[in-house]
Amino acid sequence: MRQIEEGQDADELLGKWQKEIWLFARQDFDERVFTNPYEPVDLKRVMTARKKYFTTSAEKQSAKAAREKKQEAAE
């Protein structure tokens, strides 16, 4: 909050936080999958799930950013 009050761009800060959260989620996913003692590690299944979840999230963010840029250009 202080950084915004000091004049730093709110969108830039939001982007940084979103990236940090995304990296944390990906790391947490990997840690839970590969260290779970109750499930055998099927690498193909794990990578399919990881790709589906994280690719979809990244594509959604890209589409959202593109829509926002388009709206700004229209204004």
N, CA, C and O atoms as a Maestro MAE file, in Angstrom:
{
 s_m_m2io_version
 :::
 2.0.0
}

f_m_ct {
 s_m_title
 :::
 protein
 m_atom[300] {
  # First column is atom index #
  i_m_mmod_type
  r_m_x_coord
  r_m_y_coord
  r_m_z_coord
  i_m_residue_number
  s_m_chain_name
  s_m_pdb_residue_name
  s_m_pdb_atom_name
  i_m_atomic_number
  :::
  1 25 0.826 -1.181 0.000 1 A "MET " " N  " 7
  2 3 0.000 0.000 0.000 1 A "MET " " CA " 6
  3 2 0.879 1.255 0.000 1 A "MET " " C  " 6
  4 15 0.606 2.227 -0.705 1 A "MET " " O  " 8
  5 25 1.921 1.206 0.798 2 A "ARG " " N  " 7
  6 3 2.819 2.353 0.899 2 A "ARG " " CA " 6
  7 2 3.458 2.663 -0.449 2 A "ARG " " C  " 6
  8 15 3.634 3.829 -0.803 2 A "ARG " " O  " 8
  9 25 3.802 1.626 -1.194 3 A "GLN " " N  " 7
  10 3 4.440 1.833 -2.492 3 A "GLN " " CA " 6
  11 2 3.504 2.549 -3.461 3 A "GLN " " C  " 6
  12 15 3.943 3.389 -4.246 3 A "GLN " " O  " 8
  13 25 2.231 2.221 -3.409 4 A "ILE " " N  " 7
  14 3 1.254 2.892 -4.278 4 A "ILE " " CA " 6
  15 2 1.125 4.353 -3.867 4 A "ILE " " C  " 6
  16 15 1.064 5.241 -4.717 4 A "ILE " " O  " 8
  17 25 1.083 4.599 -2.553 5 A "GLU " " N  " 7
  18 3 0.988 5.971 -2.062 5 A "GLU " " CA " 6
  19 2 2.213 6.788 -2.451 5 A "GLU " " C  " 6
  20 15 2.121 8.002 -2.630 5 A "GLU " " O  " 8
  21 25 3.358 6.124 -2.581 6 A "GLU " " N  " 7
  22 3 4.587 6.815 -2.969 6 A "GLU " " CA " 6
  23 2 4.676 7.024 -4.476 6 A "GLU " " C  " 6
  24 15 5.641 7.609 -4.968 6 A "GLU " " O  " 8
  25 25 3.682 6.554 -5.202 7 A "GLY " " N  " 7
  26 3 3.630 6.831 -6.629 7 A "GLY " " CA " 6
  27 2 4.002 5.688 -7.554 7 A "GLY " " C  " 6
  28 15 4.044 5.871 -8.771 7 A "GLY " " O  " 8
  29 25 4.272 4.517 -7.007 8 A "GLN " " N  " 7
  30 3 4.601 3.389 -7.888 8 A "GLN " " CA " 6
  31 2 3.331 2.918 -8.593 8 A "GLN " " C  " 6
  32 15 2.237 2.984 -8.031 8 A "GLN " " O  " 8
  33 25 3.484 2.451 -9.810 9 A "ASP " " N  " 7
  34 3 2.359 2.032 -10.636 9 A "ASP " " CA " 6
  35 2 1.653 0.826 -10.013 9 A "ASP " " C  " 6
  36 15 2.282 -0.199 -9.748 9 A "ASP " " O  " 8
  37 25 0.352 0.954 -9.782 10 A "ALA " " N  " 7
  38 3 -0.429 -0.115 -9.158 10 A "ALA " " CA " 6
  39 2 -0.488 -1.356 -10.043 10 A "ALA " " C  " 6
  40 15 -0.426 -2.477 -9.539 10 A "ALA " " O  " 8
  41 25 -0.606 -1.168 -11.355 11 A "ASP " " N  " 7
  42 3 -0.664 -2.313 -12.266 11 A "ASP " " CA " 6
  43 2 0.643 -3.097 -12.257 11 A "ASP " " C  " 6
  44 15 0.642 -4.325 -12.342 11 A "ASP " " O  " 8
  45 25 1.747 -2.384 -12.153 12 A "GLU " " N  " 7
  46 3 3.059 -3.038 -12.098 12 A "GLU " " CA " 6
  47 2 3.182 -3.880 -10.830 12 A "GLU " " C  " 6
  48 15 3.653 -5.017 -10.872 12 A "GLU " " O  " 8
  49 25 2.755 -3.312 -9.706 13 A "LEU " " N  " 7
  50 3 2.797 -4.054 -8.443 13 A "LEU " " CA " 6
  51 2 1.880 -5.267 -8.484 13 A "LEU " " C  " 6
  52 15 2.241 -6.342 -8.004 13 A "LEU " " O  " 8
  53 25 0.697 -5.094 -9.055 14 A "LEU " " N  " 7
  54 3 -0.240 -6.205 -9.166 14 A "LEU " " CA " 6
  55 2 0.359 -7.324 -10.006 14 A "LEU " " C  " 6
  56 15 0.245 -8.498 -9.655 14 A "LEU " " O  " 8
  57 25 0.989 -6.968 -11.102 15 A "GLY " " N  " 7
  58 3 1.630 -7.963 -11.958 15 A "GLY " " CA " 6
  59 2 2.718 -8.729 -11.227 15 A "GLY " " C  " 6
  60 15 2.841 -9.944 -11.381 15 A "GLY " " O  " 8
  61 25 3.509 -8.018 -10.431 16 A "LYS " " N  " 7
  62 3 4.563 -8.681 -9.655 16 A "LYS " " CA " 6
  63 2 3.968 -9.662 -8.648 16 A "LYS " " C  " 6
  64 15 4.456 -10.781 -8.494 16 A "LYS " " O  " 8
  65 25 2.898 -9.225 -7.960 17 A "TRP " " N  " 7
  66 3 2.262 -10.108 -6.984 17 A "TRP " " CA " 6
  67 2 1.638 -11.319 -7.666 17 A "TRP " " C  " 6
  68 15 1.733 -12.432 -7.149 17 A "TRP " " O  " 8
  69 25 1.007 -11.123 -8.811 18 A "GLN " " N  " 7
  70 3 0.412 -12.249 -9.524 18 A "GLN " " CA " 6
  71 2 1.479 -13.251 -9.942 18 A "GLN " " C  " 6
  72 15 1.260 -14.461 -9.867 18 A "GLN " " O  " 8
  73 25 2.623 -12.760 -10.380 19 A "LYS " " N  " 7
  74 3 3.716 -13.652 -10.774 19 A "LYS " " CA " 6
  75 2 4.226 -14.432 -9.567 19 A "LYS " " C  " 6
  76 15 4.469 -15.635 -9.661 19 A "LYS " " O  " 8
  77 25 4.390 -13.748 -8.431 20 A "GLU " " N  " 7
  78 3 4.853 -14.424 -7.215 20 A "GLU " " CA " 6
  79 2 3.869 -15.509 -6.783 20 A "GLU " " C  " 6
  80 15 4.279 -16.604 -6.400 20 A "GLU " " O  " 8
  81 25 2.584 -15.210 -6.844 21 A "ILE " " N  " 7
  82 3 1.563 -16.186 -6.457 21 A "ILE " " CA " 6
  83 2 1.579 -17.371 -7.413 21 A "ILE " " C  " 6
  84 15 1.466 -18.518 -6.980 21 A "ILE " " O  " 8
  85 25 1.719 -17.105 -8.708 22 A "TRP " " N  " 7
  86 3 1.770 -18.165 -9.708 22 A "TRP " " CA " 6
  87 2 2.978 -19.066 -9.471 22 A "TRP " " C  " 6
  88 15 2.862 -20.290 -9.526 22 A "TRP " " O  " 8
  89 25 4.138 -18.464 -9.207 23 A "LEU " " N  " 7
  90 3 5.345 -19.254 -8.942 23 A "LEU " " CA " 6
  91 2 5.192 -20.085 -7.671 23 A "LEU " " C  " 6
  92 15 5.623 -21.237 -7.624 23 A "LEU " " O  " 8
  93 25 4.580 -19.505 -6.648 24 A "PHE " " N  " 7
  94 3 4.344 -20.248 -5.411 24 A "PHE " " CA " 6
  95 2 3.416 -21.427 -5.665 24 A "PHE " " C  " 6
  96 15 3.672 -22.534 -5.192 24 A "PHE " " O  " 8
  97 25 2.340 -21.194 -6.410 25 A "ALA " " N  " 7
  98 3 1.381 -22.267 -6.695 25 A "ALA " " CA " 6
  99 2 2.044 -23.400 -7.462 25 A "ALA " " C  " 6
  100 15 1.814 -24.572 -7.163 25 A "ALA " " O  " 8
  101 25 2.861 -23.060 -8.441 26 A "ARG " " N  " 7
  102 3 3.547 -24.085 -9.230 26 A "ARG " " CA " 6
  103 2 4.528 -24.869 -8.359 26 A "ARG " " C  " 6
  104 15 4.602 -26.094 -8.456 26 A "ARG " " O  " 8
  105 25 5.268 -24.176 -7.521 27 A "GLN " " N  " 7
  106 3 6.219 -24.843 -6.632 27 A "GLN " " CA " 6
  107 2 5.488 -25.738 -5.629 27 A "GLN " " C  " 6
  108 15 5.923 -26.859 -5.365 27 A "GLN " " O  " 8
  109 25 4.383 -25.247 -5.071 28 A "ASP " " N  " 7
  110 3 3.608 -26.023 -4.113 28 A "ASP " " CA " 6
  111 2 3.028 -27.267 -4.779 28 A "ASP " " C  " 6
  112 15 3.035 -28.347 -4.188 28 A "ASP " " O  " 8
  113 25 2.529 -27.124 -5.997 29 A "PHE " " N  " 7
  114 3 2.002 -28.256 -6.758 29 A "PHE " " CA " 6
  115 2 3.084 -29.320 -6.914 29 A "PHE " " C  " 6
  116 15 2.860 -30.492 -6.611 29 A "PHE " " O  " 8
  117 25 4.250 -28.905 -7.386 30 A "ASP " " N  " 7
  118 3 5.352 -29.848 -7.594 30 A "ASP " " CA " 6
  119 2 5.754 -30.536 -6.289 30 A "ASP " " C  " 6
  120 15 5.960 -31.749 -6.253 30 A "ASP " " O  " 8
  121 25 5.860 -29.763 -5.240 31 A "GLU " " N  " 7
  122 3 6.276 -30.315 -3.953 31 A "GLU " " CA " 6
  123 2 5.278 -31.350 -3.447 31 A "GLU " " C  " 6
  124 15 5.668 -32.419 -2.979 31 A "GLU " " O  " 8
  125 25 4.004 -31.034 -3.541 32 A "ARG " " N  " 7
  126 3 2.982 -31.967 -3.060 32 A "ARG " " CA " 6
  127 2 2.911 -33.224 -3.916 32 A "ARG " " C  " 6
  128 15 2.735 -34.325 -3.393 32 A "ARG " " O  " 8
  129 25 3.043 -33.068 -5.215 33 A "VAL " " N  " 7
  130 3 2.950 -34.218 -6.115 33 A "VAL " " CA " 6
  131 2 4.140 -35.152 -5.938 33 A "VAL " " C  " 6
  132 15 3.968 -36.366 -5.823 33 A "VAL " " O  " 8
  133 25 5.330 -34.596 -5.918 34 A "PHE " " N  " 7
  134 3 6.521 -35.439 -5.912 34 A "PHE " " CA " 6
  135 2 6.916 -35.951 -4.530 34 A "PHE " " C  " 6
  136 15 7.760 -36.842 -4.429 34 A "PHE " " O  " 8
  137 25 6.331 -35.415 -3.473 35 A "THR " " N  " 7
  138 3 6.681 -35.882 -2.128 35 A "THR " " CA " 6
  139 2 5.521 -36.562 -1.423 35 A "THR " " C  " 6
  140 15 5.622 -36.859 -0.233 35 A "THR " " O  " 8
  141 25 4.420 -36.819 -2.123 36 A "ASN " " N  " 7
  142 3 3.264 -37.470 -1.523 36 A "ASN " " CA " 6
  143 2 3.562 -38.957 -1.328 36 A "ASN " " C  " 6
  144 15 3.741 -39.681 -2.308 36 A "ASN " " O  " 8
  145 25 3.616 -39.421 -0.079 37 A "PRO " " N  " 7
  146 3 3.958 -40.827 0.156 37 A "PRO " " CA " 6
  147 2 2.813 -41.796 -0.158 37 A "PRO " " C  " 6
  148 15 3.033 -43.007 -0.206 37 A "PRO " " O  " 8
  149 25 1.607 -41.287 -0.370 38 A "TYR " " N  " 7
  150 3 0.448 -42.150 -0.570 38 A "TYR " " CA " 6
  151 2 0.115 -42.397 -2.034 38 A "TYR " " C  " 6
  152 15 -0.730 -43.236 -2.343 38 A "TYR " " O  " 8
  153 25 0.757 -41.691 -2.919 39 A "GLU " " N  " 7
  154 3 0.506 -41.833 -4.354 39 A "GLU " " CA " 6
  155 2 1.801 -42.160 -5.076 39 A "GLU " " C  " 6
  156 15 2.832 -41.537 -4.821 39 A "GLU " " O  " 8
  157 25 1.753 -43.134 -5.980 40 A "PRO " " N  " 7
  158 3 2.944 -43.374 -6.800 40 A "PRO " " CA " 6
  159 2 3.121 -42.213 -7.784 40 A "PRO " " C  " 6
  160 15 2.140 -41.607 -8.215 40 A "PRO " " O  " 8
  161 25 4.344 -41.913 -8.128 41 A "VAL " " N  " 7
  162 3 4.611 -40.796 -9.030 41 A "VAL " " CA " 6
  163 2 4.571 -41.300 -10.465 41 A "VAL " " C  " 6
  164 15 5.480 -41.989 -10.929 41 A "VAL " " O  " 8
  165 25 3.496 -40.940 -11.153 42 A "ASP " " N  " 7
  166 3 3.363 -41.236 -12.578 42 A "ASP " " CA " 6
  167 2 3.706 -39.936 -13.299 42 A "ASP " " C  " 6
  168 15 2.874 -39.035 -13.409 42 A "ASP " " O  " 8
  169 25 4.933 -39.852 -13.786 43 A "LEU " " N  " 7
  170 3 5.436 -38.601 -14.348 43 A "LEU " " CA " 6
  171 2 4.574 -38.092 -15.503 43 A "LEU " " C  " 6
  172 15 4.344 -36.888 -15.615 43 A "LEU " " O  " 8
  173 25 4.103 -38.983 -16.350 44 A "LYS " " N  " 7
  174 3 3.272 -38.564 -17.486 44 A "LYS " " CA " 6
  175 2 1.980 -37.911 -16.985 44 A "LYS " " C  " 6
  176 15 1.575 -36.859 -17.481 44 A "LYS " " O  " 8
  177 25 1.345 -38.538 -16.007 45 A "ARG " " N  " 7
  178 3 0.096 -38.005 -15.442 45 A "ARG " " CA " 6
  179 2 0.338 -36.667 -14.745 45 A "ARG " " C  " 6
  180 15 -0.453 -35.733 -14.881 45 A "ARG " " O  " 8
  181 25 1.427 -36.588 -14.007 46 A "VAL " " N  " 7
  182 3 1.770 -35.359 -13.290 46 A "VAL " " CA " 6
  183 2 2.002 -34.214 -14.269 46 A "VAL " " C  " 6
  184 15 1.474 -33.118 -14.084 46 A "VAL " " O  " 8
  185 25 2.785 -34.466 -15.303 47 A "MET " " N  " 7
  186 3 3.108 -33.405 -16.258 47 A "MET " " CA " 6
  187 2 1.880 -32.984 -17.066 47 A "MET " " C  " 6
  188 15 1.744 -31.814 -17.421 47 A "MET " " O  " 8
  189 25 0.987 -33.933 -17.356 48 A "THR " " N  " 7
  190 3 -0.256 -33.584 -18.053 48 A "THR " " CA " 6
  191 2 -1.103 -32.656 -17.185 48 A "THR " " C  " 6
  192 15 -1.622 -31.649 -17.666 48 A "THR " " O  " 8
  193 25 -1.240 -33.000 -15.910 49 A "ALA " " N  " 7
  194 3 -2.024 -32.162 -14.991 49 A "ALA " " CA " 6
  195 2 -1.371 -30.798 -14.810 49 A "ALA " " C  " 6
  196 15 -2.052 -29.773 -14.805 49 A "ALA " " O  " 8
  197 25 -0.057 -30.789 -14.663 50 A "ARG " " N  " 7
  198 3 0.674 -29.529 -14.471 50 A "ARG " " CA " 6
  199 2 0.531 -28.637 -15.697 50 A "ARG " " C  " 6
  200 15 0.287 -27.436 -15.578 50 A "ARG " " O  " 8
  201 25 0.682 -29.228 -16.864 51 A "LYS " " N  " 7
  202 3 0.562 -28.457 -18.105 51 A "LYS " " CA " 6
  203 2 -0.852 -27.905 -18.258 51 A "LYS " " C  " 6
  204 15 -1.037 -26.744 -18.624 51 A "LYS " " O  " 8
  205 25 -1.849 -28.744 -17.977 52 A "LYS " " N  " 7
  206 3 -3.240 -28.311 -18.105 52 A "LYS " " CA " 6
  207 2 -3.543 -27.154 -17.153 52 A "LYS " " C  " 6
  208 15 -4.140 -26.155 -17.556 52 A "LYS " " O  " 8
  209 25 -3.135 -27.289 -15.905 53 A "TYR " " N  " 7
  210 3 -3.443 -26.256 -14.925 53 A "TYR " " CA " 6
  211 2 -2.676 -24.970 -15.184 53 A "TYR " " C  " 6
  212 15 -3.269 -23.893 -15.236 53 A "TYR " " O  " 8
  213 25 -1.387 -25.070 -15.344 54 A "PHE " " N  " 7
  214 3 -0.574 -23.861 -15.444 54 A "PHE " " CA " 6
  215 2 -0.609 -23.230 -16.828 54 A "PHE " " C  " 6
  216 15 -0.477 -22.011 -16.943 54 A "PHE " " O  " 8
  217 25 -0.782 -24.017 -17.874 55 A "THR " " N  " 7
  218 3 -0.913 -23.427 -19.206 55 A "THR " " CA " 6
  219 2 -2.226 -22.673 -19.295 55 A "THR " " C  " 6
  220 15 -2.282 -21.563 -19.824 55 A "THR " " O  " 8
  221 25 -3.280 -23.281 -18.777 56 A "THR " " N  " 7
  222 3 -4.587 -22.633 -18.808 56 A "THR " " CA " 6
  223 2 -4.540 -21.320 -18.036 56 A "THR " " C  " 6
  224 15 -5.090 -20.319 -18.496 56 A "THR " " O  " 8
  225 25 -3.902 -21.304 -16.886 57 A "SER " " N  " 7
  226 3 -3.803 -20.082 -16.094 57 A "SER " " CA " 6
  227 2 -3.024 -19.008 -16.845 57 A "SER " " C  " 6
  228 15 -3.426 -17.844 -16.863 57 A "SER " " O  " 8
  229 25 -1.929 -19.389 -17.454 58 A "ALA " " N  " 7
  230 3 -1.109 -18.427 -18.193 58 A "ALA " " CA " 6
  231 2 -1.863 -17.893 -19.404 58 A "ALA " " C  " 6
  232 15 -1.790 -16.703 -19.708 58 A "ALA " " O  " 8
  233 25 -2.584 -18.768 -20.093 59 A "GLU " " N  " 7
  234 3 -3.355 -18.320 -21.256 59 A "GLU " " CA " 6
  235 2 -4.453 -17.357 -20.836 59 A "GLU " " C  " 6
  236 15 -4.717 -16.376 -21.531 59 A "GLU " " O  " 8
  237 25 -5.092 -17.629 -19.711 60 A "LYS " " N  " 7
  238 3 -6.130 -16.728 -19.216 60 A "LYS " " CA " 6
  239 2 -5.545 -15.354 -18.917 60 A "LYS " " C  " 6
  240 15 -6.150 -14.335 -19.248 60 A "LYS " " O  " 8
  241 25 -4.379 -15.321 -18.297 61 A "GLN " " N  " 7
  242 3 -3.738 -14.046 -17.980 61 A "GLN " " CA " 6
  243 2 -3.368 -13.297 -19.248 61 A "GLN " " C  " 6
  244 15 -3.525 -12.078 -19.320 61 A "GLN " " O  " 8
  245 25 -2.875 -14.018 -20.251 62 A "SER " " N  " 7
  246 3 -2.504 -13.379 -21.517 62 A "SER " " CA " 6
  247 2 -3.732 -12.802 -22.206 62 A "SER " " C  " 6
  248 15 -3.697 -11.687 -22.725 62 A "SER " " O  " 8
  249 25 -4.815 -13.568 -22.209 63 A "ALA " " N  " 7
  250 3 -6.046 -13.097 -22.835 63 A "ALA " " CA " 6
  251 2 -6.588 -11.875 -22.102 63 A "ALA " " C  " 6
  252 15 -7.061 -10.928 -22.731 63 A "ALA " " O  " 8
  253 25 -6.519 -11.895 -20.785 64 A "LYS " " N  " 7
  254 3 -6.997 -10.759 -19.995 64 A "LYS " " CA " 6
  255 2 -6.164 -9.518 -20.292 64 A "LYS " " C  " 6
  256 15 -6.713 -8.429 -20.457 64 A "LYS " " O  " 8
  257 25 -4.859 -9.672 -20.359 65 A "ALA " " N  " 7
  258 3 -3.974 -8.542 -20.661 65 A "ALA " " CA " 6
  259 2 -4.258 -7.993 -22.051 65 A "ALA " " C  " 6
  260 15 -4.251 -6.779 -22.254 65 A "ALA " " O  " 8
  261 25 -4.508 -8.876 -23.008 66 A "ALA " " N  " 7
  262 3 -4.812 -8.437 -24.370 66 A "ALA " " CA " 6
  263 2 -6.125 -7.660 -24.403 66 A "ALA " " C  " 6
  264 15 -6.228 -6.644 -25.089 66 A "ALA " " O  " 8
  265 25 -7.131 -8.133 -23.664 67 A "ARG " " N  " 7
  266 3 -8.417 -7.420 -23.606 67 A "ARG " " CA " 6
  267 2 -8.247 -6.037 -22.989 67 A "ARG " " C  " 6
  268 15 -8.821 -5.060 -23.470 67 A "ARG " " O  " 8
  269 25 -7.452 -5.961 -21.918 68 A "GLU " " N  " 7
  270 3 -7.226 -4.673 -21.264 68 A "GLU " " CA " 6
  271 2 -6.521 -3.697 -22.194 68 A "GLU " " C  " 6
  272 15 -6.874 -2.518 -22.235 68 A "GLU " " O  " 8
  273 25 -5.534 -4.169 -22.935 69 A "LYS " " N  " 7
  274 3 -4.831 -3.303 -23.885 69 A "LYS " " CA " 6
  275 2 -5.778 -2.831 -24.977 69 A "LYS " " C  " 6
  276 15 -5.717 -1.678 -25.406 69 A "LYS " " O  " 8
  277 25 -6.645 -3.716 -25.421 70 A "LYS " " N  " 7
  278 3 -7.605 -3.366 -26.466 70 A "LYS " " CA " 6
  279 2 -8.576 -2.296 -25.952 70 A "LYS " " C  " 6
  280 15 -8.917 -1.362 -26.677 70 A "LYS " " O  " 8
  281 25 -9.018 -2.440 -24.696 71 A "GLN " " N  " 7
  282 3 -9.924 -1.454 -24.106 71 A "GLN " " CA " 6
  283 2 -9.234 -0.102 -23.950 71 A "GLN " " C  " 6
  284 15 -9.839 0.939 -24.209 71 A "GLN " " O  " 8
  285 25 -7.977 -0.114 -23.528 72 A "GLU " " N  " 7
  286 3 -7.228 1.136 -23.380 72 A "GLU " " CA " 6
  287 2 -7.053 1.826 -24.726 72 A "GLU " " C  " 6
  288 15 -7.139 3.050 -24.816 72 A "GLU " " O  " 8
  289 25 -6.811 1.048 -25.761 73 A "ALA " " N  " 7
  290 3 -6.639 1.614 -27.098 73 A "ALA " " CA " 6
  291 2 -7.953 2.208 -27.603 73 A "ALA " " C  " 6
  292 15 -7.948 3.207 -28.322 73 A "ALA " " O  " 8
  293 25 -9.067 1.599 -27.231 74 A "ALA " " N  " 7
  294 3 -10.375 2.086 -27.669 74 A "ALA " " CA " 6
  295 2 -10.743 3.399 -26.977 74 A "ALA " " C  " 6
  296 15 -11.507 4.197 -27.520 74 A "ALA " " O  " 8
  297 25 -10.204 3.620 -25.791 75 A "GLU " " N  " 7
  298 3 -10.521 4.846 -25.037 75 A "GLU " " CA " 6
  299 2 -9.722 5.964 -25.557 75 A "GLU " " C  " 6
  300 15 -9.835 7.086 -25.063 75 A "GLU " " O  " 8
  :::
 }
 m_bond[299] {
  # First column is bond index #
  i_m_from
  i_m_to
  i_m_order
  :::
  1 1 2 1
  2 2 3 1
  3 3 4 2
  4 3 5 1
  5 5 6 1
  6 6 7 1
  7 7 8 2
  8 7 9 1
  9 9 10 1
  10 10 11 1
  11 11 12 2
  12 11 13 1
  13 13 14 1
  14 14 15 1
  15 15 16 2
  16 15 17 1
  17 17 18 1
  18 18 19 1
  19 19 20 2
  20 19 21 1
  21 21 22 1
  22 22 23 1
  23 23 24 2
  24 23 25 1
  25 25 26 1
  26 26 27 1
  27 27 28 2
  28 27 29 1
  29 29 30 1
  30 30 31 1
  31 31 32 2
  32 31 33 1
  33 33 34 1
  34 34 35 1
  35 35 36 2
  36 35 37 1
  37 37 38 1
  38 38 39 1
  39 39 40 2
  40 39 41 1
  41 41 42 1
  42 42 43 1
  43 43 44 2
  44 43 45 1
  45 45 46 1
  46 46 47 1
  47 47 48 2
  48 47 49 1
  49 49 50 1
  50 50 51 1
  51 51 52 2
  52 51 53 1
  53 53 54 1
  54 54 55 1
  55 55 56 2
  56 55 57 1
  57 57 58 1
  58 58 59 1
  59 59 60 2
  60 59 61 1
  61 61 62 1
  62 62 63 1
  63 63 64 2
  64 63 65 1
  65 65 66 1
  66 66 67 1
  67 67 68 2
  68 67 69 1
  69 69 70 1
  70 70 71 1
  71 71 72 2
  72 71 73 1
  73 73 74 1
  74 74 75 1
  75 75 76 2
  76 75 77 1
  77 77 78 1
  78 78 79 1
  79 79 80 2
  80 79 81 1
  81 81 82 1
  82 82 83 1
  83 83 84 2
  84 83 85 1
  85 85 86 1
  86 86 87 1
  87 87 88 2
  88 87 89 1
  89 89 90 1
  90 90 91 1
  91 91 92 2
  92 91 93 1
  93 93 94 1
  94 94 95 1
  95 95 96 2
  96 95 97 1
  97 97 98 1
  98 98 99 1
  99 99 100 2
  100 99 101 1
  101 101 102 1
  102 102 103 1
  103 103 104 2
  104 103 105 1
  105 105 106 1
  106 106 107 1
  107 107 108 2
  108 107 109 1
  109 109 110 1
  110 110 111 1
  111 111 112 2
  112 111 113 1
  113 113 114 1
  114 114 115 1
  115 115 116 2
  116 115 117 1
  117 117 118 1
  118 118 119 1
  119 119 120 2
  120 119 121 1
  121 121 122 1
  122 122 123 1
  123 123 124 2
  124 123 125 1
  125 125 126 1
  126 126 127 1
  127 127 128 2
  128 127 129 1
  129 129 130 1
  130 130 131 1
  131 131 132 2
  132 131 133 1
  133 133 134 1
  134 134 135 1
  135 135 136 2
  136 135 137 1
  137 137 138 1
  138 138 139 1
  139 139 140 2
  140 139 141 1
  141 141 142 1
  142 142 143 1
  143 143 144 2
  144 143 145 1
  145 145 146 1
  146 146 147 1
  147 147 148 2
  148 147 149 1
  149 149 150 1
  150 150 151 1
  151 151 152 2
  152 151 153 1
  153 153 154 1
  154 154 155 1
  155 155 156 2
  156 155 157 1
  157 157 158 1
  158 158 159 1
  159 159 160 2
  160 159 161 1
  161 161 162 1
  162 162 163 1
  163 163 164 2
  164 163 165 1
  165 165 166 1
  166 166 167 1
  167 167 168 2
  168 167 169 1
  169 169 170 1
  170 170 171 1
  171 171 172 2
  172 171 173 1
  173 173 174 1
  174 174 175 1
  175 175 176 2
  176 175 177 1
  177 177 178 1
  178 178 179 1
  179 179 180 2
  180 179 181 1
  181 181 182 1
  182 182 183 1
  183 183 184 2
  184 183 185 1
  185 185 186 1
  186 186 187 1
  187 187 188 2
  188 187 189 1
  189 189 190 1
  190 190 191 1
  191 191 192 2
  192 191 193 1
  193 193 194 1
  194 194 195 1
  195 195 196 2
  196 195 197 1
  197 197 198 1
  198 198 199 1
  199 199 200 2
  200 199 201 1
  201 201 202 1
  202 202 203 1
  203 203 204 2
  204 203 205 1
  205 205 206 1
  206 206 207 1
  207 207 208 2
  208 207 209 1
  209 209 210 1
  210 210 211 1
  211 211 212 2
  212 211 213 1
  213 213 214 1
  214 214 215 1
  215 215 216 2
  216 215 217 1
  217 217 218 1
  218 218 219 1
  219 219 220 2
  220 219 221 1
  221 221 222 1
  222 222 223 1
  223 223 224 2
  224 223 225 1
  225 225 226 1
  226 226 227 1
  227 227 228 2
  228 227 229 1
  229 229 230 1
  230 230 231 1
  231 231 232 2
  232 231 233 1
  233 233 234 1
  234 234 235 1
  235 235 236 2
  236 235 237 1
  237 237 238 1
  238 238 239 1
  239 239 240 2
  240 239 241 1
  241 241 242 1
  242 242 243 1
  243 243 244 2
  244 243 245 1
  245 245 246 1
  246 246 247 1
  247 247 248 2
  248 247 249 1
  249 249 250 1
  250 250 251 1
  251 251 252 2
  252 251 253 1
  253 253 254 1
  254 254 255 1
  255 255 256 2
  256 255 257 1
  257 257 258 1
  258 258 259 1
  259 259 260 2
  260 259 261 1
  261 261 262 1
  262 262 263 1
  263 263 264 2
  264 263 265 1
  265 265 266 1
  266 266 267 1
  267 267 268 2
  268 267 269 1
  269 269 270 1
  270 270 271 1
  271 271 272 2
  272 271 273 1
  273 273 274 1
  274 274 275 1
  275 275 276 2
  276 275 277 1
  277 277 278 1
  278 278 279 1
  279 279 280 2
  280 279 281 1
  281 281 282 1
  282 282 283 1
  283 283 284 2
  284 283 285 1
  285 285 286 1
  286 286 287 1
  287 287 288 2
  288 287 289 1
  289 289 290 1
  290 290 291 1
  291 291 292 2
  292 291 293 1
  293 293 294 1
  294 294 295 1
  295 295 296 2
  296 295 297 1
  297 297 298 1
  298 298 299 1
  299 299 300 2
  :::
 }
}
